[in-house]
Amino acid sequence: MKNDIHPEYATATVKCACGNTFQTRSTQAEIHTDVCAQCHPFFTGKQRLMDTAGRIERFRQKFAKPTAATAPAATAGAATPAATAASES
């Protein structure tokens, strides 16, 4: 291996957004993270509140098939053959 090409591998402090800090080794002196083992839902068993219901409803409305209730309203102005035959007699 070549000399003096590798970065210094020293003790680093990891700081989480929840306030947890711990020591590890890295080439960076300080590391900032959003989640850690103390606050991650997988490790804690708690789930964070997420607004997935709104996204699912928007998806369902966007890709919903037309229902029977909306179909007659769309064709209310057009005369059907059965209605035309009943009005002629």
C-alpha positions as CSV (number, residue, x, y, z in Angstrom):
1,M,0.0,0.0,0.0
2,K,1.1,3.6,-0.6
3,N,1.9,5.7,2.4
4,D,0.0,8.9,3.3
5,I,-3.0,8.4,0.9
6,H,-5.5,7.1,3.5
7,P,-7.6,9.6,5.5
8,E,-7.3,9.7,9.3
9,Y,-9.7,7.2,11.0
10,A,-10.5,8.6,14.4
11,T,-13.2,8.6,17.0
12,A,-16.3,10.5,15.9
13,T,-19.4,11.8,17.7
14,V,-22.8,10.9,16.2
15,K,-25.6,13.3,17.0
16,C,-29.2,12.4,16.3
17,A,-32.2,14.8,15.8
18,C,-33.8,13.2,18.9
19,G,-30.8,14.3,21.1
20,N,-29.1,11.0,21.4
21,T,-25.3,11.0,21.0
22,F,-22.8,8.2,20.8
23,Q,-19.2,7.5,19.8
24,T,-18.0,5.6,16.8
25,R,-15.1,5.6,14.5
26,S,-15.1,7.5,11.2
27,T,-13.1,9.7,8.9
28,Q,-15.4,12.6,9.9
29,A,-15.2,14.1,13.3
30,E,-18.9,14.8,13.8
31,I,-21.9,13.1,12.1
32,H,-25.5,14.4,12.3
33,T,-28.4,11.9,11.6
34,D,-32.2,12.2,11.5
35,V,-32.9,8.8,13.1
36,C,-31.0,6.4,15.3
37,A,-31.5,3.1,17.1
38,Q,-33.1,5.0,20.1
39,C,-35.8,6.7,18.0
40,H,-36.3,4.6,14.9
41,P,-39.8,3.0,14.8
42,F,-38.3,-0.4,13.9
43,F,-36.2,-0.6,17.0
44,T,-38.6,1.2,19.4
45,G,-41.9,-0.6,18.4
46,K,-43.6,2.8,18.0
47,Q,-44.9,4.2,14.8
48,R,-44.7,7.9,13.9
49,L,-47.8,9.6,12.7
50,M,-47.8,9.7,9.0
51,D,-50.4,11.2,6.6
52,T,-50.8,8.2,4.4
53,A,-54.6,8.2,4.4
54,G,-54.7,11.4,2.4
55,R,-52.4,10.0,-0.2
56,I,-54.3,6.7,-0.5
57,E,-57.6,8.6,-0.9
58,R,-56.2,10.8,-3.6
59,F,-54.9,7.7,-5.4
60,R,-58.3,6.0,-5.2
61,Q,-60.1,9.1,-6.5
62,K,-57.7,9.6,-9.3
63,F,-57.9,6.0,-10.6
64,A,-61.5,5.1,-9.5
65,K,-63.7,3.5,-12.1
66,P,-67.0,5.2,-12.7
67,T,-69.8,3.9,-10.6
68,A,-73.4,3.2,-11.6
69,A,-74.6,6.3,-9.7
70,T,-72.5,8.6,-11.8
71,A,-73.3,7.0,-15.2
72,P,-77.0,7.9,-15.4
73,A,-76.2,11.5,-14.4
74,A,-73.8,11.8,-17.3
75,T,-76.4,10.5,-19.9
76,A,-79.5,12.2,-18.4
77,G,-79.8,14.6,-21.4
78,A,-79.7,11.8,-24.0
79,A,-82.8,9.9,-24.8
80,T,-82.7,6.1,-24.5
81,P,-84.4,3.8,-26.9
82,A,-86.7,2.5,-24.2
83,A,-87.7,6.0,-23.1
84,T,-88.3,7.0,-26.8
85,A,-90.6,4.0,-27.4
86,A,-92.6,4.6,-24.3
87,S,-93.2,8.3,-25.1
88,E,-94.4,7.5,-28.7
89,S,-97.1,5.1,-27.6
